[in-house]
Every structure is written in C-alpha cells, then in structure tokens.
Amino acid sequence: MSPISILLVGFAMSTDAFAAAIGKGAAMRRPRLRDALRAGLIFGTIEAITPVLGWLLGRATSQYVEAFDHWIAFILLGALGAHMIVAGLRADPEDAGDDDDNRHHRFWTLAATGLATSIDAAAVGVSLAFFDVHIGMVALVIGVCTLVMVTLGIMLGRALGALVGKRAEIAGGVILIIVGASILHEHLTGAA
C-alpha cells in the first residue's frame, strides 16, 4: 500500500468523526481550542486503536482466506464507502437543538461517539490484514488525521453546522470505494 493510499485511508476514516465533530461544535455555545483538542485526542486515539484490533482479527483468519483476500478488501471497503455515502445523504435525526455543553462534551459521551465513528476503521483493519502493510503506520496516520479533523470540526462546527458535515462523510465514502477498487485492481493486474 502506497503512502498516498495510507493517507487517503486516514482521511477517509476521519471524515465521519469530522462530521460528528461539526455537529458537536455546532451544539456548543463557544467551543475553545482546548476543548476541541481534547475531543480530537479522544477520537484520534480510539480511531487509531480500532484498525489494529481489526487487523489482529484479520491476521488470525488470513490463512483461510488468502486466495480471495483482495475481494474481501474490495467488498468491505466498498460497502463501508457506500454506507458512508448513504449516511451522508440521509437527514440527521439528531437535529434537536440541545445546548447543554457539558452533556455534549463529557469524556464518556465523546468516547462513545468516537467508538461509533471508528467501527469502520476496525473493518478497514480487517481488510488490511491480508496485505503487506505496516498496521502501526496506518493506525498512526488514521489517528493523526482524526485528531486534526475532529479539532477542526469542533472549531468550525459553530460556523458551518451541518452544511459541510454530510459532504465530508460522502467524500470519505467515495475515497474508501476508490481505495478498495485500487486494491482489487493491483491484485488482479499484478501491479505493485
């Protein structure tokens, strides 16, 4: 997997967290940089751990699926990408305006939201287990991209609201589909 592909995966994995952060930032009265960095660190840490867990699961089963692993990666990434696109096109039911900053910014609330937005990263980790990639580097890139995107999302949330959030999720879905298709293409054509 090329460095550009790893960066694209990192960006794609951070877009749903970015969308959630914009929502959180919009719900907060006046988000401060310290609060945004804290949220980014929580989301980024969780988002970096989940692909490693998925990778470990994938490695445990890789010997049984080696002949068709590229198809698994293509299907998983394609399905995740399609799901992100559909979620980005759907109206957000969480638009009930709750202005309680403490409720929206508590550690456990942020951690639960971070976990919910990182399930797709675990699936990406499973698909990457079938290839010669350094999962630590991929996890680090995903975590750093998420930290940056969530911090920006919280700070921009007040001004941008839902306008950008859904579009970011759609873009992330398209990127995942492209990465999955490129993995399949590389395997079928023998390209490195």
N, C-alpha and C positions, 0 to 999 in steps of 0.2 A: 504494500500500500504506500503510495507516494505521500510526501509531506503535504502536498496540496490537498489530497484526498482526506488525510487526517484532519487538516484544518477545516475542510468543508464539513466533515462529520462533527467536529467540535462546534462549529457554528450551527449546524442543523439541530444538534442536541440541545443547544442553549436557547433556541427560538421559543419553545413552549414555555420555558422558565421566564424568558423575556416578556412574553405576552402576559403571564401571570403577574410579573413584577409591575408591569404598566398598570394592571388592574389594582394592585396593592398600592402603588404610588398615587393613583387617582383617588383611592378611598382615603388616603391620609391627608390631613389638613395641610401640613407643611413638612414634607419629607426632608430630613437633614442628610448630609453626605455620610455621617457616621452611621445612621440607621440603614442607609442604602448599602454601605459596605458590609455591615453586619449581615444583612439579608443575602447579599451576594456571596459572602463566605459560607453561609449555611447552605444555600442552594448549590454552590460550586463544589463543596465537599461531598454532599450527597450525590450529586451528578457525576463526580469522579469515582466514587465507590461502586455505584451500581454496574457500570460496564465491566469492572473487574470481577464482580460476582457472576455476571452473565458469562464472562469469558471462562471462568473456572467451571461452570456448568457445561459449557460447550466443549471444553477440553476433555472433560470426563466422558463425553459421548462421541468425541470426534472419530475414534477408530471405527465406530459403527456406521458412520455416515460419510466417510471420506469420498466415496465415488460421486456423490451428488451434493457436496457441501456448498458449491457455488450457487446451486439452485436454491438451497435453503437461505443463503445470504440474500440472494436476489428477492426471494419471496418475502422474507422478514422485513428487509429494508423497504421494499415496495409497499407492503401492507402498512408498515408504520408511516411511511410518507403519505399514502392515500388517507390514512386515518387523520393525520395532522392537517391535510388539506380540507377534509370534510369538517373537522372541528373548527378550522379557521373560517369556513364559510357559514357555519351554524351560528345562530343568535346566541349570545351568552346569557344564561338564566340567572347569573349572579349579579345582575344589574340593579338589585335592590340596594339603594344607597345607604349603607351602614357606615357612619362616620367615626366609629369608635377606633381611634388609632391604636390603643393598647390591644384590642381584640385582634386586629389585623396584623399586628407586628410582634406578637408574642413568639418566643422561641419555638414552642411546640406547634403553633399554627404555621410558622414559616417552614419548620422541618417537615410537617405533614404535606404542605404544598410542594416543597422541594422533592419529597419522595414521589408524590403523584406525578410530577412532571419528569421524573427520571426513570420511570418504568421502561420507556422506550430505549433509554441508554443501556439497560440490562439486556434487552433484546439485541441491540447492536453488539454488545459484548459477546453474546452467544454466537452471532454470525461471524464475528472476527476471530473466534477461537479456531476456525477452520483454515486460517491463513497465517502466513509468517509475518505477524505484526508484533511490535513491542507494546503490549497492552498497557504498561506503565506510562509510556509516552502518550498513547491515545487517551488514557484516563486523565492525565495531566492537562492535555490540550482541552478536553471536554470541560474539566473543572475550571480552568482559567477562563475559557470562553464564557462559561456560565456565570462566573463571578463578575466579569466585566459587563455582560449583557444584563444581568439582574440589577447590578448597581446603576447602570444607565437607565434601565426600565423603571426603577423606583423614582429616580430623579426626573425622568421625562414623563412619567405617568400622569402627573397633575396637569401638564400642558397638553399631552397628546391623547390621553384616555384610550378608549377602545379603537380609535382610528388606525393606529399602527399595529396594535397587539395582534389582531386577527391576520393582518397581512404578513407579519413576521412568521406566524405559525404556518401559513400557506407556503411561504418561501422555504421554510425549513423542510416541509414535506416534499416539495419539488426537489430539493437538494438530496434528500435521502433516496428518492427514486433514481436520481441520476447516479449517485454513488453505487447503489445496488446494480443498476444496469451496467455500469463500467466494470464492476467485479465480474459479472457474468460474461461480458464481452472479453475481458482479459483472459478469463479461463478458457472460453470457447475458441479464441483465436491464438492462444498461447503467448500473448503479449505479456511483457513484464512490467 
